[in-house]
Amino acid sequence: MQAVILAIDDNRQFIDLIKAEFEPQFTVDSAATAEEGLIKAGECRPAIILLDINLPGMSGVDFLRQMARKESLRGIPVLVITASDYNGVTESLVRHEPNVAGFLTKLLPMNTLREKILASISAR
């Protein structure tokens, strides 16, 4: 069975970039909201979650807190990947959440994003 990357982001272009970069090596699933992401994470048990912080409805910060409460989701690494909200305050809010494996900005070149994502999957 192929490893799954779950991208939780309301930016369809970013989802499409991740799919283009990682399929067919990985199955890429996506969710446009944190609520949908929690459901999908429970269903597909991804190798990694790519999480935007600024989401409609439940925020990425709240997603991480909900995730930490669910036994079935513990141990899944999360890379916080955002464009607009990447700053020290955001990082300090989620740095100590148990699933957070790192912080990246969408402004990084795709090859750098790819390396960081693959390294996080390998470290699991």
PyMOL commands that set and color helices and strands:
alter all, ss='L'
color gray80, all
select helices_A, chain A and resi 12-22+34-44+60-69+71-73+88-94+110-123
alter helices_A, ss='H'
color red, helices_A
select strands_A, chain A and resi 4-8+27-31+48-51+78-82+100-105
alter strands_A, ss='S'
color yellow, strands_A
deselect
rebuild
show_as cartoon
